[in-house]
Amino acid sequence: MKNTNEIRFRPDGKLVVMQVSDTQDMKHVRKAMINMLNKAYDKLKPDLVLFTGDNILGNHLLDARFGTRQIASGKAATMQIMKDSIRHITKPLDERKIPFAMIYGNHDDMNLVSKDEQADIYRQSPMCLPMNTRNGKVDCDTYNIPVLSSDGEKVLFNFWMIDSAWYDKKEDKCYQGIKPETVEWYKKTAAELKEKNGGNPVPSLMFAHIPLPQINNLIEQCGQNDIGAVKTHRGWYRLRPDIARGSMGELPCILEDDGGIFEAALECGDVKGIVSGHDHRNCFEGKYKGIDFIQTSCASFRCYGDRTRGVRIFEFDERAPGEYMTYFFNYDELCGRSIGAKARYFWDADEKEKQKFAVIAGTAATVVAGVAGALIKKK
């Protein structure tokens, strides 16, 4: 584990940050995702990787190479499976010596291992930032990452990492919201950073797994034949072409309550963009009340998704710390379109399940027919 959450701009004044959302896998991980992430690390060379929730699948004990079965029971065995599952996404970064940080999503807390215990597993990695180790009033994945100038003399930028979901095991219910204590912590810490910055807000990005309700201002109801129209359970919707761009494959599944953090961000004046994951088929950017709303699609092959699986990049320059560029790279762009890459995607992607069974059944039928034909001919 690294000793501090602080990071620095590179000597050339640049900083590349990669967002990886919804890796959402288990002990028997889908190799297509790991291959895609390895390609991303090697091609895009991030200085920091941020996992933005649903890092593992909540029902991670129902796992197998094929199908599902319970692979462990009891706290000790569950803990070991948890370590194996998390290690899949941390080991590649340890090997490349790339620092990383994380927040949780709604799936991460649905098991016997608490979020604090999971945090200790992440911290066993030498490249993991320590997260929240001091403030007991907020969750372990609620903290900030100051970005220092290349000479280490001044904080030029900041990343807010915000917990947005927790699971109540007694009620068997997942709560999706931002707690009032988190909002108060954010306002207090933003004010401290502002004071140290000569009275000027430190420009920031805020990461929360589940989108804030205000993201709905980027979409509109539309007709079936309109460009970008997506059929949903509420009718046809699309991104508003005047303020948003990208790909929307489903309606945003928003927080039940943002706790007032959006209004707090407007008041503090430091947040340039609010970044989320959660919705596996949404990958877009837009602006509302001067703040960018950015949603990133999933990396996981273990659950639903589409060809937008991939990673997002943020680029910063210390000469203009209040500005940034963001790009998304999907599976095809990272892994190519070779027969092998296509076959790996087809075999691992969950939405291909019916086609996979059809191929297996067809192949089996062909083999049986061939064997039967050979036996008849022999006779």
TORVOMAR-844947 format. One record per residue: residue in one letter; y negated, x negated, z negated of N, C-alpha, C in turn. Coordinates in steps of 0.2 Angstrom, whole numbers, plus 5000, padded with zeros to 4 digits. Layout:
residues N
AYXZYXZYXZ;...
end
This chain:
residues 379
M500649965000500050005000499449965000;K498949975004498349945004497949954998;N497449914996497149924989496549974989;T496349984995495750024995495750075001;N495350125001495350175006494850155012;E494450105010493950075015494250045021;I493950055027494150015033493449985036;R493549945041492949915044492949925051;F492349925054492249915061492549845063;R492849835069493149775071492549725072;P492649665073492149615074491749625080;D492049665085491649685091491249745090;G491249775084490849835083491249895085;K491849895087492149955089492649975084;L492850045084493450065080493750125084;V494450115084494850165087495350205082;V495250265081495650305076496050355080;M496750355078497150405081497350455076;Q497350525079497550575075498250595077;V498750605073499450625074499550685070;S499650745073499650805069500350835070;D500650865065501250905065501850865068;T501950805065502550775067503250815064;Q503150845059503650905057504350895059;D504650835056505350825058505750805051;M506350785052506850775046507150715047;K507750705043508050645043508350625050;H508650675053508950665060508350675065;V507950635065507350645069507450645077;R507050685080507050685087506750625090;K507150585094506950525096506350525101;A506350585105505750585110505050575106;M505050605100504350605097504250525095;I504750495092504650425090504550385096;N504850395101504650355107503950365110;M503750425109503050445112502550415107;L502650415100502250385096502150305097;N502750275098502750205099502350185105;K502450225110502050215116501350215115;A501150265111500450275109500150215105;Y500550195100500250145096500150075101;D500650065105500650005109500150005115;K500050065118499550075123498850085121;L498750125116498050145114497750095108;K498250065105498050015099497550035094;P497750085091497250115085497150065080;D496550065077496450025071496650065064;L496650135065496850175060497250235062;V497750255059498150315061498050375056;L497850435057497850485052498350535054;F498850555049499250605050498950665047;T498850725051498450775048498950835047;G499450825043499850885040500450905044;D500850945040501550955042501950895045;N501850845041502150775042502950785042;I503250825038503950835038504050915039;L504650935040504851005040505051025033;G504751085031504851105025505551115023;N505951145027506651155026507051095028;H506851035025507150975028507850965026;L508151005022508850995020509351025024;L509051075028509551105033509451065040;D509851015040509750965046510450945048;A510450925054511150895057510950865064;R511450825066511350795073511350855078;F511750905077511850965081511851025077;G511451075078511451135074511151115067;T511251155062511051145055511551155050;R511551115045511951125039511551085033;Q511751105027511451075022511751005021;I511250955021511450885020511350855013;A511050895009510950865002510850924997;S510950914991510750964985510650924979;G510150954975509950914969509350874970;K508950854965508350824966508450744968;A508950714966509050644968509150634975;A509650684978509850674985509250704989;T508850754987508350774990507750724991;M507650684986507150634986507350584991;Q508050564992508250514997508150535004;I508250605005508150635012507450635013;M507050645008506350645009506050575011;K506350525008506150455010506350435017;D506950455019507150445025506750485031;S506550545029506150585034505450555035;I505150535029504450505029504450435033;R505050395031505050325034505050325042;H505250385045505250385052504550375055;I504050405052503350395054502950345051;T503150315046502850255043503050185045;K503750185046504050115048503650085055;P503550125060503250095066502550065065;L502250095060501550075058501550005054;D502050005049502149945045502349885050;E502749905055502949845059502449825064;R501949865065501349845069500749825065;K500849835058500249815054499649865055;I499749925056499249975058499050015051;P498550015048498350055043498450135044;F498650175039498750245041498550285034;A498350345035498250385030498450455032;M498450505027498750565028498450625024;I498550685026498450745022499150785023;Y499150835019499750885020499550945023;G500150985026500051045029500451095025;N500551155028500851205024501651195024;H501951155028502651135028502851085022;D502351045021502550985017502750995010;D502551055007502651065000503151114999;M503551135004504051185003504751155002;N504851114996505451084994505451064987;L505951034985505951014978505450954976;V505250914981504850854980504150874980;S503750864975503050884975502650844979;K502050864980501550824984501350754981;D501350754975501150694971501750644972;E502350674972502950624973503050604980;Q502850644985502850624992502350574993;A501750584990501250534990501450464988;D501850464983502150394980502650364986;I502950404989503350384995502950355000;Y502450385002501950355007501650295005;R501550284998501150224996501650164995;Q502250174996502750124996502650085003;S502350115008502150075014501650025013;P501649965015501149915014500449935018;M500549975023499949995027499650065025;C499950095020499650165018499050155014;L498450185016497950195011498050235005;P497750214999498050244993497850314992;M497450344996497250414995496950424988;N497050484985496650504979497150484973;T496850434969497250404964496850414957;R496250444958495750444952495550514950;N495450554954495150624953495750674952;G495850694945496350744944496150814945;K495550824947495350894948495450914956;V495650864960495750884967496450854969;D496750884974497450864976497450784978;C498050754978498150684980497950674987;D497950724991497750714998497050735000;T496650744995495950754995495550694993;Y495250664998494950594997494450585003;N494150525003493750505008493850435010;I493750415016493850345019493250325022;P492850285018492250255020492350205026;V491950205031492050155036491450105036;L491550045034491049985033490849955040;S490249925040490049885046490549825046;S490549795052490949745053490949685049;D490249675046490149625041490349645034;G490549715033490749735026490149755022;E489549755024488949765020488749835019;K488849875023488649945023489149995025;V489150055022489550115025489150145030;L489450145036489150175042489450245044;F490050255042490350315044490850335038;N491150395039491550425033492050475036;F492650475034493150525035493350565029;W493250625029493450675024494150695025;M494650685020495350715021495350765016;I495550825018495450885014496150925014;D496350935008496950975007496851055009;S497251085012497151155014497751205013;A498251175010498851225009499251205003;W499551245000499951234994500451284993;Y501051264991501651314990501751334983;D501751394981501851414974502651434974;K503051394971503751404971503951464967;K503551484961503751534957503651604961;E503051604965502951664969503251664976;D503551604978503851594984503351614990;K502751584989502151604994501751534995;C501551535001501151475004500451505004;Y500051475000499351485000498951445005;Q498551465009498251435015497451435014;G497151395010496451395009496251325006;I495551325005495251265002494951284995;K495151244990495051264983494251254982;P493951294977493351284975493151214973;E493651184969493651114966493551064972;T493851074977493851034983493151034986;V492851094987492151094989491651064985;E491751074978491251044974491350964974;W491950944975492050864975491750844982;Y491850874987491450854993490750854993;K490450904990489650904989489450844985;K489750834980489650784975489650714978;T490250704982490350634985489950624991;A489750674995489250675000488650654998;A488450684992487750664989487750594987;E488250564984488250494982488250454988;L488650464993488550424999487850425002;K487550485002486850495005486350455001;E486450454994485950414990486050334991;K486650314992486850244993486550225000;N486450275005486250265011485550275012;G485150265007484450265007484150335008;G484550385006484350455007484550495013;N484950455018485150485024485950505023;P486050565026486850575026487250525030;V487850515027488250465031488650505036;P488550495042488950535047489650535046;S490050595047490750595045491050645050;L491750635050492250685052492650715046;M492750775047493150805041493850835044;F494450815041495050825043495450875038;A495650935041496050985037496551005041;H497151015039497751035043497651105046;I497451155043497351225045496651235047;P496551265053495851275056495451315051;L494751305051494351345047494251405051;P494051465048493951525051493351525057;Q492951475056492351475061492551455068;I493251425068493451405075493551465079;N493551525077493651585081493051595085;N492451565083491851575087491951535094;L492451495095492551465101492951505106;I493251565104493651605108493351665109;E493651705115493351765116493951815119;Q493851875118494351925122494151925129;C494651935133494551925140495051975144;G495051975151495452015155496051965157;Q496652005158497251965160497151915166;N496751935170496651885176496051835176;D495751835170495151785169495451715168;I495051665171495351595170495451575163;G495951545161496151525155496451575150;A496551635153496751695149497451685146;V497551695139498151685136498351755133;K499051775134499251835131499451825123;T499151865119499351855112499551925109;H499651925103499851985099499252035099;R498652005100498052055099497752065106;G498152045111497852055118497751985122;W497251995127497151935131496551895128;Y496551825127496051785124495951725128;R495451695128495351625131494751585127;L494751525128494151485126493551505129;R493051505125492351525128492151465133;P492051475139491951415144491251385143;D490751425140490151395139490051345133;I490551345128490451305122491151265121;A491651275124492351245123492651225129;R493051175128493451145134494151125131;G494651125135495351105133495851155135;S496351155131496951205132497051245126;M497051315126497251355121497951395123;G498451385119499051415121499251475116;E498851485111498951535106498251545102;L498251605099497651615094497651565088;P497051535087497051495081497351535074;C497751505071498051525064497551495059;I497151535056496551505052496751515045;L496351475041496351475034496151545031;E496551565026496351635023495651635020;D495451575017494851565014494651485014;D494051475017493851405018493451385011;G493451425006493151405000492351395001;G492051405006491351385007491251315010;I491751285012491651215014491251205020;F491251255025490851255031490151255029;E489951305025489251315023489051245019;A489451225015489351155012489151105017;A489551095022489451045027488851055031;L488651115032487951125035487451105030;E487551125024487051105019486951025018;C487550995018487550925017487250885023;G487450915029487150885035487450815037;D488050805035488450745037488950755041;V489250815042489850825046489750835053;K489950785057489850795064490450835068;G491050835065491550875068492050885062;I492450945063492950965059493550965063;V494150935061494650915065495350945062;S495750985066496351015063496951005067;G497451035065498051035069498351105068;H499051115066499351175064499551215069;D499151235074499351275080499651225085;H500251225087500551175090500451175098;R500151235100499951235108499251235109;N498851215104498151215105497851145105;C497451125110497151065111496451065114;F495951075110495351095113494751065108;E494151065111493551045107492951095109;G492551115104491951155105491451145100;K490951175100490351165095490151235093;Y490051235086489751295083489251275078;K488651295078488151285073488051205073;G488051175078487951105078488551055076;I489151085074489651045072490251055077;D490551005079491151005083491751035080;F492051075083492751095081493251075085;I493751035083494251005087494951015084;Q495351045089496051055087496551015091;T497050995088497550945091498250975091;S498550975096499251005097499750955093;C500350985093500850945089501150885092;A501450845088501850785091502550805090;S502750855086503450865085503850895091;F504450875091504950905096505450955092;R505350955085505850985081505651065081;C505051085083504851155082504451165089;Y504151225089503951255095503351205097;G503251205104502751165107502751175114;D502351135118502351135125502151065128;R501951055134501850995137501250965134;T500850995130500250965127500450915121;R501050915119501250865114500950795115;G500650765110500350705111499950685105;V499450645106499050615101498350615103;R497850615098497150615100496850555097;I496350525101495950465100495250485098;F494950445093494250445092494050375093;E493450365097493150305097492450305094;F492350245091491650235087491350175089;D490750165088490350105090489850095084;E489850045080489450035075488650035077;R488550025083487850025085487550095086;A488050145086487850215086488350255082;P488350235075488850265071488850345070;G488350375072488350445072488650485078;E488850445083489150465089489850445089;Y490250485093490950465094491150495101;M491750475103492050505109492750525107;T493050575110493750595108494150605115;Y494750585115495150595121495850615118;F496250655122496950675121497350645126;F497950615123498450595128499150625126;N499350665132500050695131500650655132;Y501250685131501850655132501950615139;D501750655144501850625151501350565152;E500750565149500250515150500550455146;L500850465141501050405136501750385139;C502250425141502950405142503050405149;G502650425154502750425161503150485163;R503350485169503650545172504350525175;S504650475173505250445175505850505174;I506350495177506950535176507150535168;G507150475166507350465159506850495154;A506250485155505750525151505750595151;K505850625157505950695158506550725154;A507150685155507750705152507650705144;R507350645142507250645134506850705132;Y506350725135505950775133506350845133;F506750855139507150915139507650915134;W507950865132508450865127508250875120;D507650845119507350855112506950915110;A506550935115506050995114506451055112;D506251085106506551145104506551205108;E505951215112505951275116506351265122;K506751215123507151205129507951225127;E507951255121508651265118509051305122;K508851365125509251405129509451365135;Q508951335138509151295145509651245143;K509651205137510151155135510751185135;F510851245131511551275131511751295137;A511351315142511551335148511851275152;V511451215152511751155155512351135152;I512451135145513051115142513651165144;A513451225144514051275146514251265153;G513751255157513851245165514251185166;T514051135162514451065163515151075161;A515251105155515851115152516351155157;A516051205160516451255164516651215171;T516151175173516351125179516951085177;V516851055171517451005169518051035169;V518051095166518651135165518951155171;A518551175176518751195182519051145186;G518751085186518951025189519651005187;V519751005180520350985177520951035179;A520751095179521251145181521451135188;G520951125192521051115199521551055200;A521351005197521850935197522550955195;L522650995190523251005188523651045193;I523351095195523651145200523851095206;K523351055209523551015214524150965213;K524150945207524750895205525350935205;K525350995202525951035202526251055210;
end
